[in-house]
Amino acid sequence: MNPRTRKSVWSGTLGPIEVAIDQPDHPTVGVAMIAHPHPLFGGTLDNKVVQTLARAFLQMGFVTVRPNFRGVGGSAGEHDHGRGETADHVLLTRQALAEFGTGGTTRLAMAGFSFGAFVTTHAARELTAAGIPVEKQVLVGTACSRIEVAAVPPSTLVIHGDADDTVPLDSVLPWARPQTLPVIELPGVEHFFHGKLPLLKDLIVRMYPV
């Protein structure tokens, strides 16, 4: 990912959570929390799409924090179908803002891939309700097939491949349509963005200029 990526252990709601942290060379503009895909299907903080999301926000000047969900790597606990993962993500976001933020002026971005996109929507909703605004939100390959993704602000960037056979595009559009939420559809791109990761990074940086 980055020769200066450092691993640390933070406190989740039920125990230790492993996180990977990257800090930009230049002055930081905020904190970006990045959530990985489904842990029961091999999802970790080292997933290539997750690393690409982190690279995009790192380029924009954000400190990026990638937690491993419960039961993955050095994180304690067991998979909790999104409930515990969301609670942990909210708590870890608060810790990230406390460690890397500058009081109430800190800019917060959140991004997630697949199951991580689902967790991101619920964590962002809880944080916003608690008075912690999420300025930027990026959802990639959003897992809408069998789980209820939360509603998101109209400024949310949603990216999906039209060749995704893990989470078909047709499962995402019924969630986006009632919100009048634009979805960027990438022709010929499958779930894991094989060969298209540079395009994904470029899209995020171009759509969310600092």
C-alpha positions in Angstrom: 0.0 0.0 0.0 2.5 2.5 1.2 5.9 2.0 2.8 4.8 4.2 5.7 1.5 2.4 6.4 1.4 1.6 10.0 -0.8 -0.9 11.8 -2.2 -0.2 15.2 -4.8 -1.7 17.6 -7.7 0.5 18.7 -10.7 -0.2 21.0 -13.9 -1.5 19.4 -17.1 -1.9 21.3 -16.3 -5.5 22.4 -12.5 -5.6 22.1 -9.4 -4.7 20.1 -9.7 -3.7 16.4 -6.8 -3.8 14.1 -6.4 -0.7 11.9 -4.1 0.4 9.1 -3.3 4.1 9.0 -1.8 6.2 6.2 -0.8 9.9 6.5 -0.1 12.2 3.6 3.3 13.9 3.1 1.7 17.3 3.0 -0.6 18.9 5.6 -3.8 16.9 6.2 -7.2 18.2 5.3 -9.2 15.6 7.2 -9.9 12.0 8.2 -11.2 9.3 5.8 -12.6 6.0 7.2 -12.5 3.1 4.7 -14.5 -0.1 5.2 -13.7 -3.4 3.6 -15.9 -6.1 2.0 -17.6 -9.1 3.7 -15.3 -10.8 6.2 -16.9 -14.2 5.7 -15.9 -14.1 2.0 -12.3 -13.0 2.4 -12.7 -9.3 3.0 -9.9 -7.5 4.8 -8.4 -4.1 5.1 -5.8 -5.2 2.5 -8.5 -5.7 -0.2 -7.3 -4.0 -3.5 -10.4 -1.9 -3.9 -10.1 -0.8 -0.3 -6.5 0.1 -0.8 -7.5 2.1 -3.9 -10.0 4.0 -1.9 -7.4 4.8 0.7 -4.9 5.9 -2.0 -7.5 8.3 -3.5 -8.2 10.0 -0.2 -4.5 10.0 0.7 -3.8 11.8 -2.5 -6.4 14.4 -1.6 -4.7 15.0 1.8 -6.8 12.9 4.1 -5.4 10.7 6.9 -6.9 7.3 6.0 -7.9 4.7 8.5 -8.8 1.1 7.4 -10.1 -1.1 10.2 -10.4 -4.9 10.0 -13.9 -5.9 11.0 -14.6 -8.3 13.9 -12.8 -11.6 13.6 -10.5 -10.5 10.8 -6.7 -10.2 11.2 -5.9 -8.8 14.7 -9.5 -7.8 15.4 -11.4 -9.5 18.2 -14.9 -11.0 18.0 -17.1 -12.6 15.4 -19.0 -11.4 12.4 -22.2 -9.6 13.5 -24.1 -9.2 10.2 -23.4 -5.4 10.2 -24.7 -4.5 13.6 -21.5 -4.8 15.6 -19.5 -3.7 12.7 -21.4 -0.5 12.4 -21.1 0.2 16.2 -17.3 -0.4 15.9 -17.0 1.8 12.9 -18.8 4.7 14.7 -16.5 4.3 17.7 -13.4 4.0 15.6 -14.4 7.1 13.6 -14.7 9.1 16.9 -11.2 7.8 17.9 -9.7 8.8 14.5 -11.2 12.3 14.8 -9.8 12.6 18.3 -6.3 11.5 17.3 -6.0 13.2 13.9 -8.6 15.9 14.0 -8.5 19.6 14.9 -11.6 19.9 17.0 -14.9 20.6 15.5 -13.4 21.8 12.2 -12.1 18.4 11.1 -13.4 17.2 7.7 -14.7 13.7 7.8 -14.9 11.4 4.7 -16.2 7.8 4.7 -15.9 5.2 2.0 -16.7 1.5 1.7 -16.6 -1.4 -0.8 -19.4 -4.0 -1.0 -20.4 -5.0 2.6 -18.2 -2.1 3.7 -20.4 0.3 1.7 -23.4 -1.0 3.6 -21.6 -0.5 7.0 -20.5 3.0 5.9 -24.1 4.2 5.2 -25.3 3.1 8.6 -22.2 4.5 10.5 -22.5 7.8 8.6 -26.1 8.1 9.5 -25.4 7.5 13.2 -22.5 10.0 13.2 -24.6 12.6 11.5 -27.5 12.2 13.9 -24.9 12.6 16.7 -23.8 15.9 15.3 -20.7 14.7 13.5 -21.2 15.6 9.8 -19.8 13.4 7.1 -18.6 15.7 4.3 -17.7 13.1 1.7 -19.1 9.6 1.2 -18.0 7.2 -1.5 -19.8 3.8 -2.0 -18.3 1.2 -4.4 -20.1 -2.0 -5.4 -22.7 -1.3 -2.7 -24.1 -4.6 -1.3 -27.8 -4.0 -1.8 -28.8 -7.6 -2.7 -29.7 -9.1 0.7 -29.1 -6.3 3.2 -30.8 -2.9 3.9 -28.5 -0.1 2.9 -29.3 3.2 4.7 -30.4 6.3 2.8 -27.5 8.7 2.0 -27.2 12.4 1.1 -27.5 13.4 -2.5 -23.8 14.4 -2.6 -22.8 10.7 -2.1 -20.6 9.2 -4.9 -21.9 5.8 -5.9 -19.8 3.8 -8.4 -20.9 0.4 -9.8 -19.8 -1.9 -12.6 -22.4 -3.1 -15.0 -20.7 -6.5 -15.2 -20.9 -7.0 -11.5 -22.3 -10.5 -10.9 -21.7 -10.5 -7.1 -23.9 -7.4 -6.5 -25.9 -6.9 -9.7 -26.4 -3.3 -10.8 -30.1 -4.0 -10.9 -30.1 -4.5 -7.1 -28.5 -1.1 -6.5 -30.8 1.0 -8.7 -34.1 0.3 -6.7 -32.2 1.6 -3.6 -30.9 4.7 -5.4 -34.0 5.6 -7.4 -36.3 6.7 -4.5 -33.5 9.0 -3.3 -32.9 10.4 -6.9 -29.4 9.4 -6.2 -27.0 9.3 -9.3 -25.1 6.1 -9.9 -21.9 6.1 -12.0 -22.1 3.0 -14.1 -18.9 1.6 -15.4 -19.3 -0.5 -18.6 -17.7 -3.9 -18.5 -16.5 -3.6 -14.9 -17.0 -6.4 -12.5 -17.3 -6.5 -8.7 -13.6 -6.3 -7.9 -12.6 -3.8 -10.6 -9.9 -6.1 -12.1 -7.8 -3.9 -14.3 -9.9 -0.8 -13.5 -8.5 0.3 -10.2 -6.6 3.3 -11.6 -9.9 4.4 -13.2 -11.7 4.0 -9.9 -9.0 6.1 -8.1 -9.1 8.8 -10.8 -12.9 9.0 -10.6 -12.9 9.6 -6.9 -10.2 12.2 -7.0 -11.9 14.1 -9.9 -15.4 13.9 -8.4 -14.3 15.0 -5.0 -11.6 17.7 -5.4 -10.3 19.1 -2.2 
